[in-house]
């Protein structure tokens, strides 16, 4: 990831330096034809300024922004929330991409400690534990095993968890990598990984059903989109108040809207790991890129993640979301 950041930075700096020079060349040609001179200095200094600004922003995003953390409190009020689960606290985390912390595992431990300090009833992880393969988890097993909630940790797989971007792997090798990650989450970390399955929590006569869909991309976004979700299978046999965990937020508009699932939790977008004045380029691709969205009686919350695909965050800190269920009276 560090090499990718270096190459991306170099490419961006070259582009930013070229743009003023191209404009100068065009202006110089026009000046030649119209017989007036165009000074180079403003274009040259503009190029220097753009490159300097680019380097400052990327340095900040890598050295400071990458490890900033925010805790977002959301109260989800709905008439279907059962009385026994009124005040139930779900902590949602997403997109750990644990290789982000390979040089600073203590940073991940600090984030896990913040999550545990919230004393959640349930922790929901909405996918992308790794960036490439399950091998990335090995150095972080004890840290991840320390995640704690009264009703445990429930998780789903994200697009990266299918070894999608390991292009040297055959389909059989990818299947083996996925099987190893599944075994790691379930038997090593002790998480309840849901593969188009559900977990029902019962208090008194009330039920909270946590549905877990495999990755289902419905928007045609991204490289090699994964379509493994089976919503009908995840819904089968469930009752009470339903919460769906599905990594890709396009699944919500693609299949979930129109069902009787009041609340969907997703991740995936990272809000492009860049936000300025409230705007993120992720909105060019994802209409539901970050935060809470509501259509009628159904809502989607998109968590912007903890780890990174590229070690860089500006205006999008690591996000821990606390969702408190409330009965609408």
Beta strands, then each sheet from edge to edge (+ up, - down):
strand 1: 69-78
strand 2: 89-93
strand 3: 122-125
strand 4: 153-155
strand 5: 192-193
strand 6: 197-203
strand 7: 206-212
strand 8: 241-248
strand 9: 263-267
strand 10: 291-295
strand 11: 298-302
strand 12: 318-327
sheet 1: 1+ 12+ 2- 3- 4- 5-
sheet 2: 6+ 7- 8- 9- 11- 10+
end
